[in-house]
Amino acid sequence: MTQPNRRVISLHSQEYISICDNFTVTKDRLRHTYELCDAYDLTNSLIVISPHPCTVEDLTRYHSVDYIEFLRTASDTGSTPEQVEDDNFGLDYDCPVSQGLYEYCRLVAGASITGAKLLAKGSCNVAINWGGGWHHAFSDHASGFCYINDVVLSILTLRETFSRVLYVDLDLHHGDAVENAFWYTDKVVTLSFHKYEVGFYPGTGAVSDRGEGKGTFYAVNVPLISGIRDQQFVPLFRLVVERLLDRFRPSAVVCQCGADCLSEDPHLAFNLTPQGLSSCVRLLMDSGIPTLLLGGGGYHVTNTARCWAALTGCALQRPMAEDIPEHPLLCDYGPTYSLAVAQGYRPDENSKEYIDGLLTQITKNINKIQIES
């Protein structure tokens, strides 16, 4: 369904792209993404807004004061300070410290918060921050390459205007910290599609995890096994989301579009494609509900760029040729030079019986969601 005069805002600038690409695990993702958007002449149809750093007060709406102060101090020195109790707030191993980290965090959070504010003001129908989507950061510690949780901060911002927010997580990994933040509320539904197997990070997100207290049934998990393909994933997504839209009736949507679920990602887990993810995200945007699109995982640089450029085109309702146009980074897309990503050949371990069983449990839980008229 085409939405006439859909207004799409993109939160980015050359400085933002450079800073994000310097601090994320996968270098040059945003550069490739926006160069591809330029090549397809998408950027001229976007309302481009330069991100600005958020305030400390913005960060501490979710994150603890102690954690933010520790993060700032560690960023200033480029190393983790000595602590009496050896509490480094998760700033180690997969969340290393370097100078400038704190300003990077403020900038990414500021972009997602700005996108949420612009949606709330009615300035656009869709806002995009491909530099955001850091869904593993908890209130008091970093985790899984994530230092601040711009997702939670954007949802809190949307909740100032919108009564109910639906969060959809397409990343290969469970959106654990976002789910945790809204575990006890009936104002936010967290919906996560993810790989769920023994030993796979973060190890949460069973179908039986469904929230507590007022939030019971408002956490919806779709735990999948290795190898799932578009042919199973897209219909499953549609059935779950359509049921949620009907029962929960959200007034705003946040979608984390992690691209590590794609077939050629180094995780070698799912067999999904940008075409499949575009079908899913299109369903959300075609509902006409104000939507914030965020980035996330994705460790194959050019395939992540293909995916996020395709989703940008999807937001703009613009058809995109399969052959990637000439542009400065075209050689990086060989040997196919195609926007499409082929489905992988990993065995699909998600049997029909398993998917049907999941859907039965999930539908039963969603049907118990009650909202005030």
C-alpha positions as CSV (number, residue, x, y, z in Angstrom):
1,M,0.0,0.0,0.0
2,T,1.5,3.3,-1.1
3,Q,1.3,6.1,1.5
4,P,0.9,9.4,-0.4
5,N,3.5,12.1,0.4
6,R,5.4,10.0,2.9
7,R,8.0,12.2,4.6
8,V,11.2,10.5,5.5
9,I,13.9,12.1,7.6
10,S,17.4,10.7,7.8
11,L,19.6,11.7,10.8
12,H,23.1,11.9,9.4
13,S,26.0,14.1,8.2
14,Q,29.5,13.5,6.9
15,E,30.8,14.1,10.4
16,Y,28.3,11.7,11.9
17,I,29.2,9.0,9.4
18,S,32.9,9.4,10.1
19,I,32.5,9.3,13.9
20,C,30.2,6.3,13.8
21,D,32.4,4.3,11.4
22,N,35.4,5.0,13.7
23,F,33.8,3.7,16.9
24,T,31.7,0.7,15.6
25,V,33.1,-2.8,15.3
26,T,32.6,-2.8,11.6
27,K,34.4,0.0,9.9
28,D,32.9,2.0,7.0
29,R,29.3,0.6,7.3
30,L,27.7,4.0,7.3
31,R,30.0,5.3,4.6
32,H,29.0,2.4,2.3
33,T,25.3,2.8,3.2
34,Y,25.1,6.5,2.4
35,E,27.3,6.3,-0.7
36,L,24.9,3.6,-2.0
37,C,21.9,5.8,-1.1
38,D,23.6,8.6,-3.1
39,A,24.2,6.2,-6.0
40,Y,20.5,5.4,-6.2
41,D,19.6,9.1,-5.9
42,L,17.7,8.4,-2.7
43,T,19.4,11.1,-0.6
44,N,17.8,13.9,-2.6
45,S,14.4,12.6,-1.6
46,L,15.3,12.4,2.1
47,I,15.0,15.3,4.6
48,V,18.5,15.2,5.9
49,I,19.1,16.5,9.4
50,S,22.5,16.7,11.1
51,P,22.5,14.9,14.5
52,H,23.5,16.8,17.7
53,P,24.8,15.3,20.9
54,C,22.1,14.7,23.6
55,T,22.5,16.0,27.1
56,V,23.6,14.2,30.2
57,E,20.0,14.6,31.4
58,D,18.8,12.7,28.3
59,L,21.2,9.8,29.0
60,T,20.2,9.5,32.6
61,R,16.6,9.1,31.8
62,Y,17.6,5.5,31.5
63,H,21.2,5.0,32.4
64,S,22.5,5.4,35.9
65,V,24.4,8.5,36.9
66,D,27.3,6.4,38.1
67,Y,27.6,4.5,34.8
68,I,27.5,7.7,32.7
69,E,30.1,9.4,34.9
70,F,32.3,6.3,34.6
71,L,31.9,6.2,30.8
72,R,32.7,9.9,30.6
73,T,35.9,9.6,32.7
74,A,37.0,6.4,30.8
75,S,36.5,8.2,27.5
76,D,38.5,11.2,28.6
77,T,41.5,9.1,29.4
78,G,41.0,6.4,26.8
79,S,41.3,3.7,29.5
80,T,39.3,2.1,32.3
81,P,40.0,3.8,35.7
82,E,41.1,1.7,38.7
83,Q,38.1,0.8,40.8
84,V,38.1,-0.2,44.4
85,E,35.6,-3.0,43.8
86,D,36.8,-3.8,40.3
87,D,33.5,-2.7,38.8
88,N,34.2,-1.5,35.3
89,F,30.6,-1.3,34.2
90,G,31.1,-3.7,31.4
91,L,33.7,-1.6,29.7
92,D,36.0,-4.4,28.8
93,Y,36.3,-7.3,26.3
94,D,33.6,-6.6,23.7
95,C,33.1,-3.0,24.9
96,P,36.6,-1.5,24.9
97,V,37.3,2.1,25.9
98,S,38.9,4.7,23.7
99,Q,39.1,8.5,23.7
100,G,36.1,10.2,22.3
101,L,33.8,7.3,23.1
102,Y,31.5,9.4,25.4
103,E,30.9,12.0,22.7
104,Y,30.2,9.3,20.2
105,C,27.6,7.9,22.5
106,R,26.0,11.3,23.1
107,L,25.8,11.8,19.3
108,V,24.2,8.5,18.5
109,A,21.7,8.9,21.3
110,G,21.0,12.4,20.2
111,A,20.2,11.2,16.7
112,S,17.7,8.6,17.8
113,I,16.1,11.0,20.3
114,T,15.8,13.7,17.6
115,G,14.2,11.2,15.3
116,A,11.6,10.4,18.0
117,K,10.9,14.1,18.6
118,L,10.4,14.8,14.9
119,L,8.0,11.9,14.7
120,A,6.1,13.2,17.7
121,K,5.9,16.7,16.2
122,G,4.5,15.2,13.0
123,S,7.5,16.5,11.0
124,C,7.8,13.1,9.2
125,N,6.2,9.7,8.8
126,V,9.5,7.8,9.0
127,A,12.7,8.8,10.7
128,I,16.0,6.9,10.1
129,N,19.2,6.6,12.2
130,W,21.3,3.8,10.7
131,G,24.0,4.7,13.2
132,G,21.7,3.7,16.1
133,G,20.0,0.5,17.3
134,W,22.4,-0.4,20.2
135,H,19.9,-2.7,22.0
136,H,22.3,-4.6,24.4
137,A,23.3,-1.6,26.7
138,F,21.7,-1.9,30.1
139,S,21.0,1.0,32.5
140,D,24.2,0.4,34.5
141,H,26.6,-1.3,32.1
142,A,27.8,-1.8,28.6
143,S,27.3,-5.1,26.8
144,G,27.6,-6.7,23.4
145,F,29.3,-3.8,21.6
146,C,26.7,-1.4,23.0
147,Y,27.6,1.4,25.4
148,I,24.3,3.4,25.5
149,N,20.8,2.3,24.6
150,D,19.6,4.8,22.1
151,V,16.6,2.5,21.5
152,V,15.3,2.8,25.0
153,L,15.9,6.6,25.0
154,S,14.0,7.0,21.8
155,I,11.1,4.9,23.1
156,L,11.0,7.0,26.3
157,T,10.9,10.2,24.1
158,L,8.1,8.8,22.0
159,R,6.1,7.9,25.1
160,E,5.9,11.6,26.0
161,T,3.5,12.0,23.1
162,F,2.3,8.5,22.1
163,S,0.3,6.3,24.4
164,R,1.6,3.0,23.1
165,V,4.8,2.1,21.4
166,L,5.6,-1.1,19.5
167,Y,9.3,-2.1,19.4
168,V,10.3,-4.6,16.7
169,D,13.8,-6.1,16.8
170,L,15.1,-7.9,13.6
171,D,18.7,-8.3,14.8
172,L,20.1,-11.8,14.9
173,H,20.6,-11.4,18.7
174,H,17.8,-11.0,21.2
175,G,17.0,-7.4,22.1
176,D,17.6,-8.1,25.8
177,A,18.2,-4.7,27.3
178,V,15.2,-3.1,25.6
179,E,13.0,-5.9,26.8
180,N,14.4,-5.6,30.3
181,A,13.7,-1.8,30.3
182,F,10.0,-2.3,29.6
183,W,9.5,-5.7,31.3
184,Y,6.9,-4.4,33.8
185,T,4.9,-1.9,31.6
186,D,1.9,-2.3,29.4
187,K,2.7,0.8,27.4
188,V,5.4,-0.7,25.3
189,V,5.4,-4.1,23.5
190,T,8.8,-5.5,22.8
191,L,8.9,-7.9,19.9
192,S,12.1,-9.7,19.1
193,F,12.9,-12.2,16.3
194,H,16.3,-13.8,17.0
195,K,18.5,-16.8,17.1
196,Y,18.0,-18.8,20.3
197,E,20.3,-21.7,20.9
198,V,22.5,-22.9,23.7
199,G,25.6,-20.9,24.0
200,F,24.5,-18.1,21.6
201,Y,24.7,-14.5,22.9
202,P,22.9,-13.2,24.9
203,G,21.1,-16.5,25.9
204,T,17.7,-14.8,26.6
205,G,14.5,-14.5,24.7
206,A,12.7,-17.8,25.1
207,V,9.1,-17.8,24.0
208,S,8.1,-18.2,27.6
209,D,9.7,-14.9,28.5
210,R,6.7,-12.6,28.3
211,G,7.0,-9.8,30.9
212,E,5.8,-9.5,34.5
213,G,3.2,-7.5,36.4
214,K,1.4,-5.0,34.2
215,G,3.9,-6.0,31.5
216,T,2.8,-9.7,31.4
217,F,2.2,-10.6,27.7
218,Y,3.8,-7.3,26.5
219,A,7.2,-8.9,25.9
220,V,6.9,-11.1,22.8
221,N,9.8,-13.4,21.8
222,V,10.2,-15.4,18.6
223,P,13.2,-17.6,19.2
224,L,14.4,-19.2,16.0
225,I,17.0,-21.8,15.1
226,S,19.8,-21.6,12.5
227,G,19.0,-21.6,8.8
228,I,15.6,-19.8,8.6
229,R,14.8,-18.4,5.1
230,D,12.6,-15.6,3.8
231,Q,9.9,-18.1,2.8
232,Q,9.3,-19.0,6.5
233,F,10.4,-15.8,8.2
234,V,8.3,-13.2,6.2
235,P,4.9,-15.0,6.7
236,L,5.7,-15.6,10.4
237,F,6.6,-11.9,10.8
238,R,3.4,-10.9,9.1
239,L,1.2,-13.1,11.2
240,V,2.7,-12.0,14.5
241,V,2.9,-8.3,13.6
242,E,-0.6,-8.1,12.2
243,R,-2.0,-9.7,15.3
244,L,-0.1,-7.2,17.5
245,L,-1.2,-4.2,15.5
246,D,-4.8,-5.4,15.9
247,R,-4.6,-6.2,19.7
248,F,-2.1,-3.5,20.9
249,R,-2.9,-0.7,18.5
250,P,0.4,1.1,18.8
251,S,0.5,4.8,18.1
252,A,4.3,4.7,17.2
253,V,6.8,2.0,16.1
254,V,10.5,1.6,16.6
255,C,12.2,-1.0,14.4
256,Q,15.8,-2.1,15.0
257,C,17.0,-3.4,11.7
258,G,20.2,-5.3,12.6
259,A,21.6,-6.9,9.4
260,D,23.5,-9.7,11.1
261,C,20.5,-11.9,10.3
262,L,21.5,-11.8,6.6
263,S,22.8,-15.0,4.9
264,E,26.4,-14.0,4.4
265,D,27.0,-12.3,7.7
266,P,30.1,-13.8,9.5
267,H,27.8,-15.2,12.2
268,L,26.6,-17.7,9.5
269,A,23.3,-18.2,11.2
270,F,20.2,-17.3,9.2
271,N,19.6,-17.4,5.4
272,L,17.6,-14.1,5.2
273,T,18.0,-11.4,2.5
274,P,17.4,-7.6,2.3
275,Q,14.4,-8.4,0.1
276,G,12.9,-10.4,2.9
277,L,13.6,-7.8,5.6
278,S,12.2,-5.1,3.3
279,S,8.9,-7.0,3.1
280,C,8.8,-7.0,6.9
281,V,9.6,-3.3,7.4
282,R,7.3,-2.3,4.6
283,L,4.4,-3.9,6.5
284,L,5.2,-1.7,9.5
285,M,5.5,1.5,7.4
286,D,2.4,0.8,5.4
287,S,0.3,0.7,8.6
288,G,0.7,4.5,8.5
289,I,2.0,4.5,12.1
290,P,4.9,6.9,12.8
291,T,8.0,4.8,12.5
292,L,11.6,5.1,13.7
293,L,14.1,2.9,11.8
294,L,17.4,2.1,13.5
295,G,20.5,0.2,12.6
296,G,22.2,-2.4,14.8
297,G,24.3,-5.5,14.1
298,G,25.7,-6.4,10.7
299,Y,29.3,-7.5,10.2
300,H,29.4,-7.9,6.4
301,V,30.0,-4.3,5.4
302,T,28.6,-4.3,1.8
303,N,25.6,-6.5,2.6
304,T,24.7,-4.3,5.5
305,A,24.9,-1.3,3.2
306,R,22.8,-3.2,0.6
307,C,20.2,-3.9,3.3
308,W,20.0,-0.4,4.8
309,A,20.0,1.3,1.4
310,A,17.2,-1.0,0.3
311,L,15.2,-0.2,3.5
312,T,15.8,3.5,2.8
313,G,14.4,3.0,-0.7
314,C,11.5,1.1,0.8
315,A,10.7,4.0,3.2
316,L,10.8,6.4,0.3
317,Q,8.6,4.0,-1.8
318,R,11.2,4.1,-4.5
319,P,11.9,1.2,-6.8
320,M,15.6,0.3,-7.0
321,A,17.4,-1.3,-9.9
322,E,19.1,-4.6,-9.1
323,D,22.4,-3.5,-10.8
324,I,24.2,-1.1,-8.4
325,P,24.8,2.2,-10.2
326,E,28.3,3.5,-10.8
327,H,29.7,5.3,-7.7
328,P,33.1,5.5,-6.0
329,L,32.7,2.3,-3.9
330,L,31.2,0.1,-6.7
331,C,34.3,-2.2,-6.8
332,D,33.5,-3.3,-3.2
333,Y,30.3,-4.9,-4.4
334,G,31.9,-7.4,-6.8
335,P,31.6,-9.9,-8.3
336,T,27.8,-9.5,-8.6
337,Y,27.6,-5.7,-8.4
338,S,24.0,-6.4,-7.4
339,L,21.7,-4.9,-4.7
340,A,20.4,-8.4,-4.0
341,V,21.9,-10.8,-1.5
342,A,21.4,-14.5,-2.3
343,Q,19.9,-16.7,0.3
344,G,22.4,-19.0,2.0
345,Y,22.6,-22.7,1.8
346,R,22.7,-23.5,5.5
347,P,20.3,-26.2,6.5
348,D,17.0,-24.8,7.9
349,E,16.6,-26.3,11.3
350,N,13.2,-24.7,11.9
351,S,10.7,-27.4,11.1
352,K,7.1,-26.6,10.1
353,E,6.0,-28.2,13.4
354,Y,8.4,-25.9,15.4
355,I,7.2,-22.7,13.6
356,D,3.6,-23.8,14.0
357,G,4.1,-24.5,17.7
358,L,5.8,-21.1,18.2
359,L,3.0,-19.3,16.4
360,T,0.4,-21.0,18.5
361,Q,2.1,-20.0,21.8
362,I,2.7,-16.5,20.7
363,T,-0.8,-15.9,19.4
364,K,-2.2,-17.2,22.6
365,N,-0.2,-14.7,24.6
366,I,-0.9,-11.8,22.2
367,N,-4.6,-12.5,22.5
368,K,-4.3,-11.8,26.3
369,I,-3.1,-8.2,25.7
370,Q,-5.7,-5.8,27.0
371,I,-5.7,-2.1,26.3
372,E,-7.9,0.7,27.6
373,S,-10.4,2.0,25.0
